[in-house]
Amino acid sequence: MIDPVRYPTGEFVWNAAEFPRRKLEWIAQIAELPAQLRNALRGLGDRQLETPYREGGWTPRQIVHHLADSHMQSFFRIKLALTESNPVVKPYEQDAFAALPDSTQAPIELSLELLTVLHVRWVMLFKALSGGQFQREFNHPDYGAISIARALSHYAWHGRQHTAHIAGLRERKGW
C-alpha cells in the first residue's frame, strides 16, 4: 500500500503512450510550479518551515531548496541530451544535499526566485522542442536511459508531489 503522506499524488509511473496527449499539460505544470509552491508556503514562519512533513522527512525549507537543486540538475541533463549523444549524467545524493547548510538554513526566497526564473527558461526550452527531440536520451547510472519526454513527465510530477507534501503538512497541523 502506498503511504499517502509520503506519496500524496501517488508514485511516479512513466507511460510513454501518454506523452503526446499530456505533453502540454506537463509543460503547464512545470510553468505553474513556482506560483503553486509560493502559495503552499504563504504565511509559514520559521517554526513551520523547520517542521518535517513526515517522520524522517524533509522540512518545507529543505523541500524548497531540494526542488531548486533537483530541477537545476534536470535542466542541465536535458540540455546535455539535446547537445550530446546519450550522455552519461552524474547522480547526486539528494539526502546529503538536503542536509547541507544552504538547504537547512537559507531563506526559502532564494530558491523560490531561482525556481521562478529556471522554470521560465525550462518552459521556453520544452515549448521549442520538436517531437523527435523529446525522444533524445541521457543515461543515468542508476535508472538507465531516460528520454526528455520521460524527464518532463517526471519533473511535472516531482513538483506536484513536493508541493503536496507542504500542503498536506499544513492541513495536518491546521496552519
C-alpha positions as protocol buffer text, in pm:
chain_id: "A"
residue {
  index: 1
  type: MET
  ca { x: 0 y: 0 z: 0 }
}
residue {
  index: 2
  type: ILE
  ca { x: 127 y: 346 z: -90 }
}
residue {
  index: 3
  type: ASP
  ca { x: 184 y: 580 z: 205 }
}
residue {
  index: 4
  type: PRO
  ca { x: -37 y: 885 z: 124 }
}
residue {
  index: 5
  type: VAL
  ca { x: 179 y: 1116 z: 338 }
}
residue {
  index: 6
  type: ARG
  ca { x: 496 y: 1017 z: 153 }
}
residue {
  index: 7
  type: TYR
  ca { x: 325 y: 995 z: -189 }
}
residue {
  index: 8
  type: PRO
  ca { x: 27 y: 1233 z: -174 }
}
residue {
  index: 9
  type: THR
  ca { x: -1 y: 1239 z: -555 }
}
residue {
  index: 10
  type: GLY
  ca { x: 92 y: 872 z: -594 }
}
residue {
  index: 11
  type: GLU
  ca { x: 420 y: 721 z: -704 }
}
residue {
  index: 12
  type: PHE
  ca { x: 567 y: 829 z: -1036 }
}
residue {
  index: 13
  type: VAL
  ca { x: 470 y: 599 z: -1323 }
}
residue {
  index: 14
  type: TRP
  ca { x: 605 y: 656 z: -1674 }
}
residue {
  index: 15
  type: ASN
  ca { x: 374 y: 563 z: -1959 }
}
residue {
  index: 16
  type: ALA
  ca { x: 528 y: 664 z: -2293 }
}
residue {
  index: 17
  type: ALA
  ca { x: 189 y: 631 z: -2465 }
}
residue {
  index: 18
  type: GLU
  ca { x: 60 y: 928 z: -2260 }
}
residue {
  index: 19
  type: PHE
  ca { x: 330 y: 1164 z: -2384 }
}
residue {
  index: 20
  type: PRO
  ca { x: 171 y: 1309 z: -2698 }
}
residue {
  index: 21
  type: ARG
  ca { x: -162 y: 1368 z: -2525 }
}
residue {
  index: 22
  type: ARG
  ca { x: -23 y: 1507 z: -2198 }
}
residue {
  index: 23
  type: LYS
  ca { x: 288 y: 1695 z: -2315 }
}
residue {
  index: 24
  type: LEU
  ca { x: 126 y: 2042 z: -2294 }
}
residue {
  index: 25
  type: GLU
  ca { x: -31 y: 1957 z: -1957 }
}
residue {
  index: 26
  type: TRP
  ca { x: 310 y: 1862 z: -1814 }
}
residue {
  index: 27
  type: ILE
  ca { x: 473 y: 2175 z: -1957 }
}
residue {
  index: 28
  type: ALA
  ca { x: 197 y: 2382 z: -1795 }
}
residue {
  index: 29
  type: GLN
  ca { x: 261 y: 2209 z: -1461 }
}
residue {
  index: 30
  type: ILE
  ca { x: 631 y: 2298 z: -1487 }
}
residue {
  index: 31
  type: ALA
  ca { x: 531 y: 2659 z: -1563 }
}
residue {
  index: 32
  type: GLU
  ca { x: 288 y: 2676 z: -1271 }
}
residue {
  index: 33
  type: LEU
  ca { x: 508 y: 2517 z: -1004 }
}
residue {
  index: 34
  type: PRO
  ca { x: 679 y: 2830 z: -867 }
}
residue {
  index: 35
  type: ALA
  ca { x: 346 y: 3007 z: -806 }
}
residue {
  index: 36
  type: GLN
  ca { x: 184 y: 2695 z: -660 }
}
residue {
  index: 37
  type: LEU
  ca { x: 482 y: 2640 z: -432 }
}
residue {
  index: 38
  type: ARG
  ca { x: 471 y: 3003 z: -316 }
}
residue {
  index: 39
  type: ASN
  ca { x: 103 y: 2961 z: -241 }
}
residue {
  index: 40
  type: ALA
  ca { x: 165 y: 2643 z: -38 }
}
residue {
  index: 41
  type: LEU
  ca { x: 433 y: 2828 z: 164 }
}
residue {
  index: 42
  type: ARG
  ca { x: 243 y: 3154 z: 212 }
}
residue {
  index: 43
  type: GLY
  ca { x: 238 y: 3268 z: 573 }
}
residue {
  index: 44
  type: LEU
  ca { x: 464 y: 2997 z: 713 }
}
residue {
  index: 45
  type: GLY
  ca { x: 709 y: 3116 z: 977 }
}
residue {
  index: 46
  type: ASP
  ca { x: 1045 y: 2972 z: 1073 }
}
residue {
  index: 47
  type: ARG
  ca { x: 892 y: 2719 z: 1314 }
}
residue {
  index: 48
  type: GLN
  ca { x: 667 y: 2578 z: 1043 }
}
residue {
  index: 49
  type: LEU
  ca { x: 949 y: 2582 z: 784 }
}
residue {
  index: 50
  type: GLU
  ca { x: 1151 y: 2365 z: 1024 }
}
residue {
  index: 51
  type: THR
  ca { x: 877 y: 2102 z: 1076 }
}
residue {
  index: 52
  type: PRO
  ca { x: 931 y: 1779 z: 878 }
}
residue {
  index: 53
  type: TYR
  ca { x: 633 y: 1690 z: 660 }
}
residue {
  index: 54
  type: ARG
  ca { x: 656 y: 1334 z: 795 }
}
residue {
  index: 55
  type: GLU
  ca { x: 873 y: 1143 z: 1040 }
}
residue {
  index: 56
  type: GLY
  ca { x: 1215 y: 1114 z: 881 }
}
residue {
  index: 57
  type: GLY
  ca { x: 1112 y: 1352 z: 603 }
}
residue {
  index: 58
  type: TRP
  ca { x: 1236 y: 1691 z: 498 }
}
residue {
  index: 59
  type: THR
  ca { x: 1116 y: 2024 z: 624 }
}
residue {
  index: 60
  type: PRO
  ca { x: 939 y: 2269 z: 392 }
}
residue {
  index: 61
  type: ARG
  ca { x: 1265 y: 2470 z: 381 }
}
residue {
  index: 62
  type: GLN
  ca { x: 1458 y: 2162 z: 268 }
}
residue {
  index: 63
  type: ILE
  ca { x: 1188 y: 2075 z: 14 }
}
residue {
  index: 64
  type: VAL
  ca { x: 1208 y: 2420 z: -149 }
}
residue {
  index: 65
  type: HIS
  ca { x: 1587 y: 2404 z: -172 }
}
residue {
  index: 66
  type: HIS
  ca { x: 1570 y: 2043 z: -293 }
}
residue {
  index: 67
  type: LEU
  ca { x: 1334 y: 2143 z: -574 }
}
residue {
  index: 68
  type: ALA
  ca { x: 1582 y: 2409 z: -686 }
}
residue {
  index: 69
  type: ASP
  ca { x: 1875 y: 2163 z: -671 }
}
residue {
  index: 70
  type: SER
  ca { x: 1685 y: 1886 z: -845 }
}
residue {
  index: 71
  type: HIS
  ca { x: 1530 y: 2097 z: -1118 }
}
residue {
  index: 72
  type: MET
  ca { x: 1864 y: 2261 z: -1198 }
}
residue {
  index: 73
  type: GLN
  ca { x: 2012 y: 1912 z: -1234 }
}
residue {
  index: 74
  type: SER
  ca { x: 1732 y: 1806 z: -1466 }
}
residue {
  index: 75
  type: PHE
  ca { x: 1753 y: 2124 z: -1675 }
}
residue {
  index: 76
  type: PHE
  ca { x: 2121 y: 2060 z: -1744 }
}
residue {
  index: 77
  type: ARG
  ca { x: 2066 y: 1689 z: -1807 }
}
residue {
  index: 78
  type: ILE
  ca { x: 1806 y: 1777 z: -2072 }
}
residue {
  index: 79
  type: LYS
  ca { x: 2042 y: 2028 z: -2231 }
}
residue {
  index: 80
  type: LEU
  ca { x: 2314 y: 1761 z: -2237 }
}
residue {
  index: 81
  type: ALA
  ca { x: 2072 y: 1518 z: -2403 }
}
residue {
  index: 82
  type: LEU
  ca { x: 1997 y: 1781 z: -2668 }
}
residue {
  index: 83
  type: THR
  ca { x: 2362 y: 1858 z: -2742 }
}
residue {
  index: 84
  type: GLU
  ca { x: 2538 y: 1523 z: -2694 }
}
residue {
  index: 85
  type: SER
  ca { x: 2471 y: 1168 z: -2797 }
}
residue {
  index: 86
  type: ASN
  ca { x: 2334 y: 972 z: -2499 }
}
residue {
  index: 87
  type: PRO
  ca { x: 2542 y: 1149 z: -2234 }
}
residue {
  index: 88
  type: VAL
  ca { x: 2601 y: 979 z: -1902 }
}
residue {
  index: 89
  type: VAL
  ca { x: 2490 y: 1208 z: -1621 }
}
residue {
  index: 90
  type: LYS
  ca { x: 2625 y: 1215 z: -1271 }
}
residue {
  index: 91
  type: PRO
  ca { x: 2385 y: 1118 z: -993 }
}
residue {
  index: 92
  type: TYR
  ca { x: 2388 y: 1308 z: -665 }
}
residue {
  index: 93
  type: GLU
  ca { x: 2293 y: 1220 z: -310 }
}
residue {
  index: 94
  type: GLN
  ca { x: 1976 y: 1424 z: -260 }
}
residue {
  index: 95
  type: ASP
  ca { x: 1955 y: 1350 z: 113 }
}
residue {
  index: 96
  type: ALA
  ca { x: 2314 y: 1471 z: 160 }
}
residue {
  index: 97
  type: PHE
  ca { x: 2235 y: 1785 z: -44 }
}
residue {
  index: 98
  type: ALA
  ca { x: 1925 y: 1846 z: 172 }
}
residue {
  index: 99
  type: ALA
  ca { x: 2139 y: 1825 z: 487 }
}
residue {
  index: 100
  type: LEU
  ca { x: 2386 y: 2093 z: 374 }
}
residue {
  index: 101
  type: PRO
  ca { x: 2366 y: 2435 z: 545 }
}
residue {
  index: 102
  type: ASP
  ca { x: 2225 y: 2613 z: 240 }
}
residue {
  index: 103
  type: SER
  ca { x: 1935 y: 2367 z: 240 }
}
residue {
  index: 104
  type: THR
  ca { x: 1872 y: 2377 z: 613 }
}
residue {
  index: 105
  type: GLN
  ca { x: 1930 y: 2747 z: 684 }
}
residue {
  index: 106
  type: ALA
  ca { x: 1898 y: 2964 z: 373 }
}
residue {
  index: 107
  type: PRO
  ca { x: 1587 y: 3176 z: 327 }
}
residue {
  index: 108
  type: ILE
  ca { x: 1335 y: 2998 z: 105 }
}
residue {
  index: 109
  type: GLU
  ca { x: 1303 y: 3309 z: -112 }
}
residue {
  index: 110
  type: LEU
  ca { x: 1644 y: 3236 z: -265 }
}
residue {
  index: 111
  type: SER
  ca { x: 1527 y: 2905 z: -411 }
}
residue {
  index: 112
  type: LEU
  ca { x: 1180 y: 3036 z: -492 }
}
residue {
  index: 113
  type: GLU
  ca { x: 1338 y: 3307 z: -709 }
}
residue {
  index: 114
  type: LEU
  ca { x: 1575 y: 3054 z: -864 }
}
residue {
  index: 115
  type: LEU
  ca { x: 1285 y: 2821 z: -945 }
}
residue {
  index: 116
  type: THR
  ca { x: 1086 y: 3108 z: -1093 }
}
residue {
  index: 117
  type: VAL
  ca { x: 1350 y: 3204 z: -1348 }
}
residue {
  index: 118
  type: LEU
  ca { x: 1467 y: 2847 z: -1407 }
}
residue {
  index: 119
  type: HIS
  ca { x: 1113 y: 2735 z: -1487 }
}
residue {
  index: 120
  type: VAL
  ca { x: 1065 y: 3020 z: -1734 }
}
residue {
  index: 121
  type: ARG
  ca { x: 1372 y: 2902 z: -1924 }
}
residue {
  index: 122
  type: TRP
  ca { x: 1277 y: 2535 z: -1890 }
}
residue {
  index: 123
  type: VAL
  ca { x: 929 y: 2600 z: -2031 }
}
residue {
  index: 124
  type: MET
  ca { x: 1078 y: 2803 z: -2317 }
}
residue {
  index: 125
  type: LEU
  ca { x: 1305 y: 2510 z: -2397 }
}
residue {
  index: 126
  type: PHE
  ca { x: 1028 y: 2249 z: -2378 }
}
residue {
  index: 127
  type: LYS
  ca { x: 796 y: 2455 z: -2600 }
}
residue {
  index: 128
  type: ALA
  ca { x: 1068 y: 2492 z: -2865 }
}
residue {
  index: 129
  type: LEU
  ca { x: 1146 y: 2120 z: -2894 }
}
residue {
  index: 130
  type: SER
  ca { x: 1030 y: 1908 z: -3186 }
}
residue {
  index: 131
  type: GLY
  ca { x: 862 y: 1573 z: -3125 }
}
residue {
  index: 132
  type: GLY
  ca { x: 1181 y: 1390 z: -3213 }
}
residue {
  index: 133
  type: GLN
  ca { x: 1386 y: 1592 z: -2968 }
}
residue {
  index: 134
  type: PHE
  ca { x: 1167 y: 1469 z: -2682 }
}
residue {
  index: 135
  type: GLN
  ca { x: 1290 y: 1118 z: -2764 }
}
residue {
  index: 136
  type: ARG
  ca { x: 1656 y: 1212 z: -2713 }
}
residue {
  index: 137
  type: GLU
  ca { x: 1802 y: 1049 z: -2403 }
}
residue {
  index: 138
  type: PHE
  ca { x: 2056 y: 1081 z: -2130 }
}
residue {
  index: 139
  type: ASN
  ca { x: 2185 y: 784 z: -1935 }
}
residue {
  index: 140
  type: HIS
  ca { x: 2156 y: 779 z: -1559 }
}
residue {
  index: 141
  type: PRO
  ca { x: 2383 y: 524 z: -1387 }
}
residue {
  index: 142
  type: ASP
  ca { x: 2100 y: 416 z: -1153 }
}
residue {
  index: 143
  type: TYR
  ca { x: 1800 y: 433 z: -1388 }
}
residue {
  index: 144
  type: GLY
  ca { x: 1936 y: 375 z: -1738 }
}
residue {
  index: 145
  type: ALA
  ca { x: 1825 y: 564 z: -2047 }
}
residue {
  index: 146
  type: ILE
  ca { x: 1582 y: 849 z: -1974 }
}
residue {
  index: 147
  type: SER
  ca { x: 1411 y: 1033 z: -2259 }
}
residue {
  index: 148
  type: ILE
  ca { x: 1342 y: 1404 z: -2241 }
}
residue {
  index: 149
  type: ALA
  ca { x: 971 y: 1315 z: -2262 }
}
residue {
  index: 150
  type: ARG
  ca { x: 1004 y: 1098 z: -1952 }
}
residue {
  index: 151
  type: ALA
  ca { x: 1203 y: 1368 z: -1770 }
}
residue {
  index: 152
  type: LEU
  ca { x: 928 y: 1620 z: -1850 }
}
residue {
  index: 153
  type: SER
  ca { x: 664 y: 1387 z: -1707 }
}
residue {
  index: 154
  type: HIS
  ca { x: 875 y: 1308 z: -1402 }
}
residue {
  index: 155
  type: TYR
  ca { x: 954 y: 1666 z: -1311 }
}
residue {
  index: 156
  type: ALA
  ca { x: 594 y: 1778 z: -1356 }
}
residue {
  index: 157
  type: TRP
  ca { x: 504 y: 1502 z: -1105 }
}
residue {
  index: 158
  type: HIS
  ca { x: 804 y: 1590 z: -884 }
}
residue {
  index: 159
  type: GLY
  ca { x: 691 y: 1949 z: -837 }
}
residue {
  index: 160
  type: ARG
  ca { x: 330 y: 1846 z: -766 }
}
residue {
  index: 161
  type: GLN
  ca { x: 449 y: 1581 z: -520 }
}
residue {
  index: 162
  type: HIS
  ca { x: 664 y: 1813 z: -312 }
}
residue {
  index: 163
  type: THR
  ca { x: 408 y: 2094 z: -316 }
}
residue {
  index: 164
  type: ALA
  ca { x: 154 y: 1839 z: -189 }
}
residue {
  index: 165
  type: HIS
  ca { x: 397 y: 1744 z: 93 }
}
residue {
  index: 166
  type: ILE
  ca { x: 386 y: 2104 z: 216 }
}
residue {
  index: 167
  type: ALA
  ca { x: 9 y: 2141 z: 165 }
}
residue {
  index: 168
  type: GLY
  ca { x: -51 y: 1811 z: 347 }
}
residue {
  index: 169
  type: LEU
  ca { x: 166 y: 1919 z: 639 }
}
residue {
  index: 170
  type: ARG
  ca { x: -29 y: 2246 z: 665 }
}
residue {
  index: 171
  type: GLU
  ca { x: -357 y: 2057 z: 663 }
}
residue {
  index: 172
  type: ARG
  ca { x: -247 y: 1802 z: 924 }
}
residue {
  index: 173
  type: LYS
  ca { x: -111 y: 2078 z: 1152 }
}
residue {
  index: 174
  type: GLY
  ca { x: -402 y: 2316 z: 1095 }
}
residue {
  index: 175
  type: TRP
  ca { x: -179 y: 2601 z: 972 }
}
